[in-house]
Amino acid sequence: MTDGADAYSIPACFEAELVSIYECWRARRRGDNDVPFSDDVNLPSLGSGADDAVLIDVFENPLRFRLACWAVDDGSLQSGEENSSTNSNPRDFSITSKRSAPQQSVRGRLPIFDRARRRPIIALPLWGNGRIEMLLVAAAATGGR
């Protein structure tokens, strides 16, 4: 039986738009680090891949997430900070399944690929402040390769 991280490992071949985002993430790593720093990755640097990607803030104890930045239809970027006038941001969310791709990415400090969805996703951890501080998550445009 495979554990959760193995079930989400990056395959040798997957959707081209996700490969380009994965390669961009890998290229942003500093030195021998396995994970890039959160301030080294931004959506515009992903080119056309930014349309299907979001940056997600990661909070601990309990583990929860907040949409931080995403592209909108006119090509501009939207951030959660611009939309939160109160402490209760409607873009805050938790993922209750401990086997979800985002949780596995944070806990394992690993890139995660999840094909068990209508649109396959990739979750890529970003380091900051001594922990996984953010995730770069992107979905394939379609369910096929």
N, C-alpha and C positions, 0 to 999 in steps of 0.2 A: 504494500500500500504506500502511496506517495504522500508526503506531508503537504501542507498548504502551499509552501513556497515552491516546491517542485512542480505542483500543478499549474503554477503561474509563470514558470520560467520562460525566458525569451526564446522563441523558436528560431531555427536556422533561416526560415523563410516565412515572411508575413507581409501584410498589406504595405504597398510602396509608400503611401503617405505616412504611415506609422514608422517605417524604416527611416525616412528622412528626419523625422522628429527625434527618433532614438539616436541616430548618428550625430545630430546637432547637440543633444544632451551629452553624449560621450565626448564630443570635441571640447566641451566646456569644462571638463575635469581639469583640475590643477595638479601638476606633478604626478605622484603615484596615488592620488586620492581615487577611491572607487566611485565617489559621488560628487557632482559639482556643487558649488556654493549657490545659495538661492539668489545672491546678487549678481551671479554670472549668467543667469538665464532670464530672458524676457520674451514675450510673445512676438514682437516684431522681428526678432532674430530668427524666428522659425519660418519666415517667408509665408508662402501660401498655406503651410501647415498650421498657422495660427488660427485659421478659420474654424478648425475642429478641435482646438486645444483650450484648456483653461489652466490657470494657476490656482492652487488650493492651499490655503494656510492650514497648518497642522497645529493643534493644541493638545496638550497632555492632561492627564488626570482629571476627568476621564478623556480618553482619546476622542477628539471631535475635529470637524473640518469646517472651513468657511471658504466659499468662492472668493478669490482675491482679485482675479483679472480674467476677462474674456473678451473676445471680439464680438462686435455687433454687426448687423447687416450692412451698414454703410462703410465698413472697413475700419472704423475707429475702435478703440479699446474702452472697455467699461471696467471700473473697479468697485469692489465692495465698499471701500471707504467713501466713495462718492454717493453711495446709496444708503448709508446707515446714519440716520439722524438720531437714532436712539441706540441704547446698548443692545437691543434685541434686533439683530440683523436677520431678515427673513432668509438670507443666504447661508446662515449657520445650519449645519446638519451633522448628525452622527450616523454612523453606519453600525447597525447592531450585529451583523454577521461578522464574527471574528475571522472568517475565511474570505472576506471581500478583498478585491485587488488593492484598494487603497490601504486597508489595514495591513495586509501582508507586505506591501511596499515599505510602510513606515516601520513595522516591527522587524522586518528582515534587512532593512536598509538596502533594498535591492530593486532593480527595475522589474516590473511585473507586466506580463501580457495576459489578457483575459479574453479568450475567444467565446466563452459561454454567455454571450449576449447577442442581441440583434445586430449590434455594431461592435466588433472587437475593439477593446481599449488597451492602451498602454499607460501605466502609472510609473512615473520616474521620480525618485526621491531627490530632494535638494537639501543640502546641509546648511545650517546656520545656528548660531548660539549654542553650539555643543550638542545638537540633536537634529533629527529630520524636521525641518521647519516648514517645508513647503513640498507640494507635489506638482509636477507637470503631468497633466492627464490629457490624453488625446483619444478621440474615437475615429475609427475608419469611416470613410464616407459611405461605404456600403458593407454588407455582410460578407461579400465574396472577395477573393484575392485578385 
